[in-house]
Amino acid sequence: MRSRDGLHPAVAVVAALVGVLLLSSLTACERSVAIDTLDTLPSAPAATAPVSASPALPAPPAQLTVAPADGATAVAPDSRVSVSVANGTLTDVSVLDPEGDTVVGALDPNAHSWDSTGTLAPATQYLVTATAVDAGGAATQRSTSFTTAAPANVLGLKIAPLEGEVVGVGMPIIVYFSTAVTDEAAVERALTVDATQPVVGSWHWYGDKEVHYRPMQYWPVGDAVTLHVNLKGVDAGKGVWGTDNRTLNFSIGDSHISTVNAVTHEMSVVVNGSVARTFAVSTGRDKYPTTSGIHVVLEKSPTVIMDSATVGIPKGNPDYYYETVNWDVRISWSGEYVHSAPWSVSEQGRANVSHGCVNASPTEAEWFYGLSVRGDVVVVTGTPRPLLSGNGWTDWNMDWQQWVAGSATNPDPTSSSAPTPLGSYGPTATPPASYGPTATP
């Protein structure tokens, strides 16, 4: 069958396909010619550059604040030193006086502030040095200084025993103050005792200028004891300040415990638990009885001039005496001694004829003198006159409850600990002014 144009249908289909192909080729050639007639070839699109972030800003520096202000003067000694930091953390804080002593303090958990917990000494310049780091690790340091105010009064002191002294088992530690202490608890807290053979002990105040420490029982033989006096910067009350720290070391020698019996007229000396000697003595006559109680050896001297005028028996009185006496071991401030008395040898062991002292023969007195050290114990019994508190180191005449009640801090006694290395000590201790250099033969 033929189509309307006279072609066989198959032929028409082929022609149509040929036409389509010719059209497609022409279109492609036109496109190709259009491109070829360009003077230059177009460049490939430029690659898009990556967008970079802005440079990071540096961490702000740490900023330190210190109080008291730099250069401050007349700062109250009870002021607190504080250091704080913004934009960082504290890594080191030191507060030093000219002697290199450090004021202790505490850092808060975030290391943003530091506050002193120790005390400041009056009339002292302090250097504060603080270091902090910022978030980037950069360190900042600041140094300032300030000076504390001078005290109205300084708390001076003397101590017995002396540095390096070997003492008896009954020796108390005595601190004599130059000025009245009104805050006794603050001062007592600044006094600590260490020992190689720890003991249970306590402080006891005798008025407001004297404090003693003793164990519950006599010191152990051979004990080594250290007293720490940390009064620098301690407010003793009413404008009185401590300005000094001291360390005192002493040791305990052999145990010497003597008993004088005024009824039997005998003296027995026990050394380290064994009787070393017993000998005849004469104690105070009825008019001037020796004091009964637990005495502690205060001092000794090979020769003492004993003048009864110093104990209320003036010249012209029938009982007046003025004697040079040998081998004198003092046991009370009121003038009682164990001493040589050749004039009463015939009465020794038989009668009491002295003015209050314990008379012994020259031989026995010299032996006892050579044995004795400060702190030895001499117990007198059998007389009607008691040893009054404060007439010597009378500490052992109180029971333990009475003794502990005299502490200003805590009625519970404390145990001493191991000692620290040896230190230094200055002035010699002296007896209270109320008891003079008296003596009674």
C-alpha positions in Angstrom: 0.0 0.0 0.0 1.3 3.5 -0.8 0.8 6.6 1.1 -0.8 9.7 0.0 2.5 11.1 -1.3 3.1 8.0 -3.3 5.7 6.4 -1.0 5.5 3.1 0.6 5.0 3.5 4.3 8.3 1.9 5.2 10.1 4.2 2.9 8.4 7.2 4.5 9.5 6.1 7.9 13.1 5.8 6.8 13.0 9.3 5.3 11.7 10.7 8.4 14.4 9.2 10.4 17.0 10.5 8.0 15.6 13.9 8.4 15.7 13.8 12.1 19.4 12.7 12.0 20.2 15.5 9.6 18.6 18.0 11.9 20.5 16.7 14.9 23.8 16.9 13.1 23.2 20.4 12.0 22.3 21.5 15.4 25.5 20.0 16.7 27.6 21.6 14.0 26.1 25.0 14.7 26.9 24.7 18.3 30.4 23.6 17.5 30.9 26.5 15.1 29.7 29.0 17.6 32.2 27.7 20.2 35.1 27.6 17.7 34.6 31.2 16.7 35.4 32.6 20.2 38.7 34.4 20.4 39.7 32.6 23.7 38.5 29.6 25.6 36.6 30.4 28.8 38.6 29.5 31.9 37.2 27.0 34.3 35.3 28.5 37.2 37.7 29.4 40.1 37.6 27.1 43.1 35.8 28.8 46.1 38.3 29.6 48.9 37.4 28.2 52.3 36.1 30.8 54.8 38.6 31.1 57.7 37.6 31.8 61.4 38.6 35.1 63.1 41.9 34.9 65.2 41.2 33.8 68.9 41.4 36.7 71.4 44.1 36.2 74.1 42.9 35.2 77.6 42.5 38.3 79.9 45.4 38.5 82.4 45.0 37.5 86.0 44.4 40.5 88.3 45.5 40.3 91.9 44.1 42.2 94.8 46.0 42.3 98.2 44.9 43.7 101.5 46.2 45.5 103.5 47.0 47.9 100.8 50.6 48.3 99.6 52.5 50.7 101.8 49.9 50.7 104.6 51.2 51.6 108.1 49.8 51.2 111.6 47.9 48.1 110.6 46.2 46.4 113.6 48.1 43.2 114.4 44.8 41.3 114.5 44.1 42.2 110.9 43.7 39.5 108.3 45.9 39.4 105.2 43.8 38.5 102.1 44.7 37.9 98.5 42.2 37.4 95.7 42.4 37.0 91.9 40.1 37.8 89.0 40.5 36.0 85.6 42.7 33.3 87.0 43.7 31.0 89.9 46.2 31.5 92.7 49.3 29.3 92.6 51.4 30.7 95.5 51.0 33.2 98.3 53.6 34.0 101.0 53.6 36.6 103.8 57.0 37.0 105.4 58.5 39.2 108.2 62.1 40.4 108.1 63.2 37.3 110.0 61.8 35.0 107.4 58.9 33.8 109.6 55.8 32.9 107.5 52.2 33.9 108.3 50.2 30.8 107.6 46.9 31.0 105.7 44.4 29.0 103.7 43.4 28.9 100.0 39.7 28.6 99.1 38.7 25.4 97.1 38.6 27.2 93.8 42.0 28.9 94.3 40.4 32.3 93.9 41.2 33.7 97.3 43.7 33.2 100.2 43.2 34.4 103.8 45.7 34.4 106.7 45.0 32.2 109.7 48.2 33.0 111.6 48.8 36.0 113.7 50.8 39.2 112.9 53.4 40.6 115.2 53.1 44.3 116.2 55.6 46.9 114.9 56.6 44.6 112.0 56.9 45.0 108.3 55.5 42.2 106.1 56.1 41.4 102.5 53.3 39.8 100.6 54.1 37.9 97.3 51.3 36.4 95.3 51.3 34.5 92.0 48.4 33.6 89.7 47.9 32.1 86.3 45.2 33.1 83.7 43.2 30.7 81.5 46.0 30.6 79.0 48.6 29.6 81.6 50.4 33.0 81.7 51.6 33.9 85.2 51.1 37.2 87.0 53.0 38.1 90.2 52.5 40.9 92.6 54.5 42.0 95.7 53.2 44.4 98.3 54.3 45.4 101.9 52.7 46.8 105.0 53.7 47.6 108.6 51.7 46.7 111.7 51.1 49.2 114.6 53.3 49.3 117.6 51.8 47.7 120.8 50.7 49.7 123.8 52.7 47.2 125.9 55.0 44.3 125.1 54.6 41.0 126.9 58.1 40.1 128.2 58.8 36.9 129.9 61.4 34.7 131.8 61.3 31.0 132.0 62.5 28.3 134.4 64.2 25.9 134.0 67.0 27.2 131.8 68.1 26.0 128.4 70.0 22.7 128.7 69.5 22.4 132.4 69.2 19.0 134.1 66.5 19.2 136.7 64.7 17.0 139.3 61.6 15.0 138.7 59.4 17.6 140.5 60.5 20.6 138.4 57.6 22.5 137.0 57.9 24.7 133.9 57.4 28.3 135.0 56.8 31.3 132.8 57.0 34.7 134.5 55.4 37.6 132.6 56.5 41.2 132.7 52.9 42.6 132.3 49.6 41.4 133.5 47.9 38.9 131.2 44.1 39.4 130.8 43.5 37.0 128.0 45.0 34.0 129.7 43.5 31.5 127.3 45.1 33.1 124.3 48.5 33.0 126.0 48.1 29.5 127.3 47.2 28.2 123.8 50.6 29.6 122.6 52.5 27.4 125.1 53.1 23.8 124.2 55.2 21.0 125.7 56.8 18.0 124.0 58.7 15.1 125.6 60.5 12.0 124.5 58.6 10.1 127.2 55.1 11.8 126.8 53.3 12.8 129.9 49.8 13.9 130.8 50.2 17.5 132.0 48.4 20.8 132.4 49.0 24.5 132.9 48.0 26.3 136.1 47.8 30.1 136.6 49.2 31.8 139.8 47.7 35.2 139.3 47.9 37.1 136.0 51.7 37.2 135.7 52.8 33.6 136.3 51.8 30.2 134.8 53.2 26.7 135.6 53.1 23.4 133.8 53.5 20.1 135.6 52.7 16.4 134.8 50.0 14.4 136.6 52.9 12.5 138.3 56.6 13.3 138.6 58.5 13.5 135.4 60.1 10.2 134.2 63.8 9.9 134.8 65.8 10.7 131.7 62.9 12.5 129.9 63.9 15.2 127.4 61.4 18.1 127.4 60.9 20.9 124.9 58.8 24.0 125.6 57.5 26.0 122.7 56.6 29.6 123.4 54.8 31.0 120.3 53.7 34.4 121.6 54.7 36.4 118.5 51.5 38.2 117.5 49.4 37.0 120.4 47.0 39.5 121.9 47.3 39.1 125.7 44.6 41.6 126.3 44.2 45.3 127.0 46.8 46.4 124.4 49.5 43.9 125.5 51.0 41.9 122.7 53.6 39.1 122.5 56.4 39.9 120.1 58.7 36.9 120.4 58.8 33.1 119.9 61.2 30.9 122.0 62.1 27.2 122.3 63.5 25.8 125.5 65.0 22.4 126.0 65.8 20.7 129.3 66.1 17.2 130.7 65.1 15.2 133.8 67.9 13.8 135.9 67.8 11.1 138.6 64.9 10.9 141.0 65.8 12.6 144.3 62.9 12.4 146.8 63.7 13.3 150.4 61.4 13.1 153.4 62.1 15.2 156.5 60.2 13.9 159.6 60.0 16.6 162.2 58.7 14.2 164.8 61.5 11.6 164.5 64.1 14.3 163.6 65.3 12.3 160.6 65.8 13.0 156.9 65.7 10.1 154.4 66.9 10.6 150.8 65.6 8.2 148.1 67.5 8.1 144.8 65.7 6.4 141.9 63.5 4.4 144.3 66.2 3.3 146.8 67.1 4.8 150.1 70.6 6.4 149.6 71.0 8.0 153.0 69.2 8.6 156.3 70.6 11.1 158.8 69.7 13.2 161.9 68.3 16.7 161.5 66.7 19.5 163.5 63.8 21.4 162.2 62.0 24.6 163.3 61.3 25.1 167.0 57.7 25.6 168.2 57.9 29.3 167.7 59.2 29.0 164.1 58.0 25.7 162.8 59.2 24.4 159.4 56.4 24.3 156.8 54.9 20.9 156.2 54.2 19.9 152.6 55.8 19.0 149.3 58.7 21.4 148.6 60.8 21.6 145.5 64.4 22.7 145.4 64.5 26.2 144.1 68.3 26.9 144.1 71.4 26.1 146.0 74.5 28.0 147.1 77.7 27.0 148.9 77.4 30.0 151.2 74.5 32.2 152.3 74.4 35.1 154.8 71.3 34.6 156.8 69.9 37.7 158.4 66.8 37.3 160.6 65.8 40.9 159.9 64.7 39.7 156.5 62.1 37.4 158.0 60.7 39.7 160.7 63.2 39.2 163.5 64.9 42.5 163.8 68.2 43.3 165.4 67.8 43.7 169.1 65.3 40.8 169.3 66.5 37.9 171.5 66.0 35.6 168.5 68.0 37.8 166.2 70.8 36.1 164.1 73.2 37.0 161.4 75.1 34.0 160.2 77.3 32.9 157.3 75.9 29.4 156.6 77.4 26.7 154.3 75.9 24.1 151.9 72.5 25.7 151.4 69.7 24.1 149.5 66.7 26.4 149.3 63.2 24.9 149.5 60.9 28.0 150.0 60.9 31.7 149.1 60.3 32.6 152.7 63.8 31.4 153.6 63.8 27.7 154.4 66.9 25.7 153.5 68.4 22.4 154.2 71.9 23.5 155.3 74.9 22.8 157.5 74.4 23.7 161.1 77.5 22.8 163.2 76.0 24.7 166.2 73.0 22.4 166.5 74.7 19.0 166.0 74.0 18.0 169.6 70.3 18.6 169.1 70.0 17.0 165.7 68.1 13.7 165.9 66.8 14.8 169.3 65.0 18.2 169.2 63.8 20.9 166.9 65.7 24.1 167.6 66.0 26.0 164.3 64.2 29.1 163.1 62.5 27.1 160.4 65.3 25.6 158.3 66.3 21.9 158.3 69.6 21.7 160.2 72.1 18.9 159.3 75.7 18.2 160.2 78.4 19.7 158.0 79.1 16.2 156.5 75.5 15.4 155.7 74.7 18.9 154.5 77.7 18.9 152.1 76.7 15.4 150.7 73.1 16.6 150.2 74.2 19.8 148.6 76.3 17.9 146.1 73.4 15.6 145.2 70.7 18.3 144.8 69.5 20.0 141.6 66.6 22.3 141.0 63.4 20.4 140.9 64.3 17.8 143.5 61.5 17.0 145.9 61.7 17.5 149.7 58.7 16.5 151.6 58.4 17.9 155.2 56.0 16.2 157.6 55.1 16.4 161.3 54.8 20.2 161.8 51.7 22.4 162.5 52.5 25.0 159.9 51.4 24.2 156.3 53.4 25.3 153.2 51.4 28.1 151.6 50.6 28.1 147.9 53.2 30.2 146.1 55.8 30.0 148.8 58.2 28.3 146.5 57.2 25.9 143.7 54.3 24.4 145.6 52.6 22.8 142.7 52.6 19.2 144.0 50.5 20.2 147.1 47.4 20.3 144.9 45.6 17.2 143.8 45.2 16.7 140.0 41.6 18.1 139.9 42.6 21.2 141.7 45.7 21.6 139.4 43.7 21.2 136.1 41.1 23.7 137.4 43.7 26.4 137.2 44.0 26.1 133.4 42.5 28.9 131.3 41.9 26.8 128.2 40.4 23.4 129.0 39.9 21.4 132.2 40.9 18.3 130.3 44.7 17.7 130.5 46.7 17.2 127.4 49.5 14.7 126.6 52.8 15.9 125.4 54.3 14.7 122.2 57.8 14.0 120.8 60.2 17.0 121.0 61.5 19.2 118.3 65.2 20.1 117.7 67.1 22.2 120.2 66.6 25.9 120.2 67.9 28.9 122.1 67.0 30.7 125.3 67.9 34.0 126.8 67.2 35.5 130.2 67.5 33.7 133.6 64.3 33.1 135.5 63.9 34.9 138.9 61.5 34.3 141.8 58.5 36.5 142.3 59.2 39.9 143.8 57.0 39.2 146.7 59.6 36.8 148.1 62.9 38.3 148.7 66.4 36.8 149.4 65.4 35.7 152.8 66.8 32.8 154.9 66.2 31.2 158.2 68.9 29.0 159.8 
